[in-house]
Amino acid sequence: MSSALLGLALALFALALSLSLRRHRAAQILLVLMLSGTALLGTPFLDDDLAARGREAVTMFAPWLLLLAAAVPEPSLRSRRMAGFVLLTLIAIWLTTAAPPHVWESLLRNLPFNPGATRPSRAAAWMTTLAAALALLRWLLRGSPLDFGLSISLGAAALGFVAAIGGGLGSWLGVASCIALVSVVYATYRMALLDALTGLPNRRALDEALSRQSGAYSVAMVDVDHFKQFNDTHGHDAGDRVLVAVARALAHTPRADAYRFGGEEFCLLFRQPDDAAEACEIARSRVESLSVTLPRKRVKAGAKAPVEKTKSVQVTVSIGVARREPGRDLPDEALKRADQALYKAKGKGRNQVVLDKLRA
């Protein structure tokens, strides 16, 4: 591996490991450590015997650790399960670096999917592919960008094992590692800026977008009417469905970027401020026309078996709009005035758009 590629890989490893630790993701931490160690196998810093044993160790130990990390529920950093992962990893590292030759040869002969078997990298590739499939299934069920990035990372590692069937594990898997870690970093970045429930950009993304605006723009604060009462009546699962439905409707607001501000509040950013009033009225009308199907509830019908009953509800939103002029307002001030207009909309009976009288 060239020094430039090695430097890029190590920088990605350090960033991905930092983000994985912050997110408490055991599978990512193990993946980053395994890939960073593998990338070093192709460098001149290790003697030939240790590098050769390291390549054998990656094929022998890494697929088991990755599959285990992808299969079990994600532990916190201070949990016993995470301590178990760390202990297994340390044992694998100790065996690789300190096991006597006769002990290592015994491991090669007796452990399943070991380098002494036929096409060991193929077995490792299948195990890592299974780990990638588990991460992908978790993404389909939960929608987390981090799980999607992890599945791509594990898939790239599996390709590294496939490419290594003909030899050159360190070089091939090192290249695959760079591709994989880009996806890990990107997925973590997206997770930091996206709301997990609705998929909209979150408050942090809004703050970054506002900090980049230099000209005039308009912001609209949007609040789901009577949401707390709705949650108390129908439950939080029903409330989540309403928030997702409202988010999807707001995401189609003409000439606006929609953000999840927090709780039942959303924000619309109009880079062309003259479009805000008309577009917000369109958004309000679109939400009012929604029919949200609530989760099914089991109700007993006399002595008969429980039956499932469905229910649909309509929701409305109140919207406050404010315009920001360059040199006259700070971003926070425009948001405050939009929030004040929102409360006026609520005071007037809700389900309406109110413009800030100063500079809407």
BELCORKA-V627335 format. One record per residue. PSI is psi in degrees with one decimal (999 if undefined). BURIAL is + if it has 24 or more other C-alpha atoms within 12 Angstrom, else -. D_CENTER is the distance of its C-alpha to the mean C-alpha in Angstrom with 2 decimals. Layout:
BEGIN
psi = (PSI;PSI)
burial = (BURIAL;BURIAL)
d_center = (D_CENTER;D_CENTER)
END
This chain:
BEGIN
psi = (132.6;159.4;-34.9;-45.6;-38.2;-42.7;-42.3;-43.7;-46.3;-36.6;-42.8;-39.9;-47.3;-43.1;-46.2;-39.0;-41.0;-45.2;-37.9;-39.8;-39.6;-33.9;-3.2;46.7;104.8;-44.3;-41.4;-41.7;-46.9;-40.7;-45.7;-44.0;-41.8;-44.5;-38.6;-41.2;-38.2;-40.5;-35.8;-18.8;-24.1;10.1;162.5;6.8;-19.4;146.8;162.4;-39.9;-44.8;-38.4;-40.5;-43.4;-35.5;-40.8;-39.0;-39.1;-39.8;-45.0;-33.4;-40.6;-41.2;-44.9;-37.4;-45.4;-42.4;-41.4;-41.4;-43.3;-34.5;-24.8;-35.0;158.0;144.3;118.8;159.7;164.0;-27.9;16.3;163.3;-35.0;-40.4;-37.8;-36.2;-41.8;-44.8;-42.7;-45.6;-40.1;-42.7;-38.3;-43.6;-42.0;-42.0;-44.6;-38.2;-39.3;-25.3;-9.9;135.8;156.8;-40.3;-33.2;-42.4;-42.0;-36.9;-40.7;-41.8;-34.9;-31.5;-25.6;142.8;150.9;42.9;164.9;-12.8;-9.1;176.4;128.2;63.0;-33.4;-28.5;-43.3;-42.8;-38.1;-41.6;-42.0;-41.8;-34.2;-39.5;-41.0;-40.3;-38.6;-38.0;-41.6;-38.7;-40.3;-40.0;-36.0;-40.5;-33.5;-35.3;-20.2;18.8;125.4;-29.2;-38.0;-37.5;-44.1;-37.5;-39.4;-39.5;-40.7;-47.0;-36.7;-40.8;-38.1;-38.8;-39.5;-34.4;-40.5;-38.9;-45.9;-26.3;-3.7;-35.8;3.6;170.2;44.8;-47.1;-47.3;-47.7;-45.7;-29.1;-42.5;-44.5;-31.9;-41.2;-44.1;-43.6;-43.6;-26.7;-42.6;-35.2;-46.8;-43.9;-42.6;-40.0;-39.6;-44.8;-39.4;-34.0;-22.0;0.4;143.1;128.8;-34.6;-51.3;-19.7;-3.0;157.0;147.1;-170.3;-38.9;-41.9;-37.8;-45.6;-40.7;-40.2;-42.3;-35.1;-21.4;-9.3;131.0;-23.8;-163.3;144.1;169.4;146.5;146.3;126.8;130.1;131.7;132.9;125.0;135.9;36.0;-40.3;-43.2;-38.6;-43.3;-42.7;-32.4;-44.6;-12.3;163.1;-30.8;-43.0;-40.1;-39.0;-39.0;-39.5;-45.1;-40.4;-43.1;-44.1;-41.8;-42.7;-38.5;-44.0;-30.5;-20.0;14.8;129.6;132.3;32.8;152.1;127.4;142.2;146.8;112.4;-34.8;142.8;-127.6;14.7;141.5;167.2;139.9;131.4;122.6;111.8;-19.0;97.5;-26.9;-15.4;-10.5;-49.3;-50.2;-43.0;-36.3;-35.8;-37.2;-42.8;-43.4;-44.0;-38.0;-41.2;-40.6;-29.4;-3.6;149.3;107.7;121.6;124.7;160.7;146.5;140.1;137.0;127.7;143.1;132.0;84.7;-132.1;-1.9;169.1;150.4;141.2;159.4;134.9;131.3;157.4;139.9;146.3;156.7;145.8;160.5;166.0;151.4;142.6;132.5;133.9;137.2;147.5;138.5;127.0;137.4;137.0;-5.4;-21.9;148.1;155.7;-41.6;-33.4;-39.5;-40.4;-39.5;-42.2;-35.2;-37.1;-38.5;-39.3;-34.5;-44.5;-30.4;-38.5;-39.8;-41.7;-24.8;3.8;1.2;176.0;48.0;167.1;129.1;131.3;139.9;126.6;-21.2;-58.7;55.8;999)
burial = (+;-;-;-;-;+;-;-;+;+;-;+;+;+;+;+;+;-;+;+;+;-;+;+;+;+;+;+;+;+;+;+;+;+;+;+;+;+;+;+;+;+;+;-;-;-;-;-;-;+;+;+;+;+;+;+;+;+;+;+;+;+;+;+;+;+;+;+;+;+;+;-;-;+;+;-;-;-;-;-;-;+;-;-;+;+;-;-;+;-;-;+;+;-;+;+;+;-;-;-;-;-;-;+;-;-;+;+;-;-;-;-;+;+;+;-;-;-;-;+;+;+;+;+;+;+;+;+;+;+;+;+;+;+;+;+;-;+;-;-;-;-;-;+;+;+;+;+;+;+;+;+;+;+;+;+;+;+;+;+;+;+;+;+;+;-;-;+;+;+;+;+;+;+;+;+;+;+;+;+;+;+;+;+;+;+;+;+;+;+;+;+;+;+;+;+;+;+;+;+;+;+;+;-;+;+;-;-;+;+;-;-;+;-;-;+;+;+;+;+;+;+;+;+;+;-;+;-;-;+;-;-;-;-;-;-;-;+;+;+;+;+;+;+;+;+;+;+;+;+;+;-;+;+;+;+;+;+;+;+;+;+;+;+;+;+;+;+;+;+;+;+;+;+;+;+;+;+;+;+;+;+;+;+;+;+;+;+;-;+;-;+;-;+;-;-;-;-;-;-;-;-;-;-;-;-;-;-;-;-;-;-;-;+;+;+;+;+;+;+;+;+;+;+;+;-;-;-;+;-;+;-;+;+;+;+;+;+;+;+;+;+;+;+;+;+;-;-;-;+;+;+;+;+;+;+;-;-;+;+)
d_center = (30.56;31.64;31.34;29.25;26.73;26.78;26.21;23.18;21.77;22.52;20.95;17.65;18.04;18.75;15.83;13.28;15.20;15.23;11.49;11.19;14.11;12.84;9.79;12.42;10.96;14.28;13.55;12.00;14.95;17.41;16.21;16.49;19.84;21.13;20.40;21.83;24.85;25.31;25.32;28.05;30.15;31.07;32.44;36.05;35.21;35.70;39.00;39.30;39.72;36.62;34.52;35.90;35.17;31.61;31.04;32.51;30.35;27.08;28.28;29.63;27.10;23.63;23.06;24.06;21.79;18.68;19.65;20.31;17.02;15.13;17.68;17.97;15.85;13.63;16.29;16.50;18.02;21.43;21.69;24.37;21.99;20.34;23.93;24.78;22.19;23.57;27.10;26.66;25.23;28.14;30.61;29.43;29.77;33.17;34.45;33.50;35.21;38.03;39.04;42.64;43.24;44.73;41.76;39.31;41.52;41.56;37.76;37.76;40.29;39.05;35.24;33.68;32.02;33.71;34.87;38.36;37.44;37.59;34.71;32.48;29.63;29.53;29.02;26.28;24.62;24.86;23.36;20.37;19.98;20.06;17.28;15.17;16.27;15.27;11.63;11.87;13.64;11.08;8.58;11.72;12.50;9.48;7.52;3.98;2.85;3.22;6.08;7.12;7.48;9.22;11.37;12.45;13.28;15.28;16.89;18.01;19.42;21.22;22.73;23.94;25.78;27.23;28.50;29.95;32.24;34.81;34.33;32.59;29.56;28.85;29.00;27.15;24.31;24.16;23.71;21.03;19.30;19.19;17.59;15.04;14.13;13.76;10.86;9.34;10.19;9.09;5.47;5.73;7.92;6.17;3.89;7.52;9.16;7.86;9.22;7.52;11.00;12.39;9.91;12.27;12.01;12.60;15.70;14.76;14.31;17.62;19.35;18.55;19.81;22.88;23.68;24.01;26.40;30.03;31.99;32.55;29.81;29.37;26.76;26.77;25.62;25.04;25.47;25.60;29.19;30.13;26.60;27.48;30.50;28.56;26.15;29.24;30.94;28.38;25.70;22.08;20.89;23.16;21.96;18.32;19.76;21.75;18.95;16.98;20.35;21.26;18.03;18.72;22.30;21.66;19.37;22.62;24.75;27.04;26.55;23.89;20.25;18.72;16.55;15.69;18.01;17.76;19.28;21.18;21.49;20.22;21.39;22.72;23.49;26.51;27.40;30.71;31.98;34.80;32.47;30.91;33.59;34.00;30.30;29.62;32.47;31.00;27.64;29.61;31.66;28.77;27.17;30.66;31.09;28.01;28.75;25.97;26.53;26.02;25.17;28.35;30.63;33.27;36.75;39.97;42.72;45.91;46.53;44.38;41.04;38.08;36.84;33.60;33.85;31.50;31.52;30.33;30.22;30.41;28.74;29.58;28.24;30.09;29.42;30.75;31.00;32.01;32.83;32.36;35.08;34.73;36.76;37.27;33.97;31.02;27.57;27.61;31.07;30.12;27.36;29.97;32.48;30.09;29.38;33.15;33.70;31.19;33.26;36.35;34.92;34.38;37.91;39.41;38.20;34.54;33.28;34.38;33.57;35.29;35.67;36.13;39.87;39.76;37.82;35.90)
END
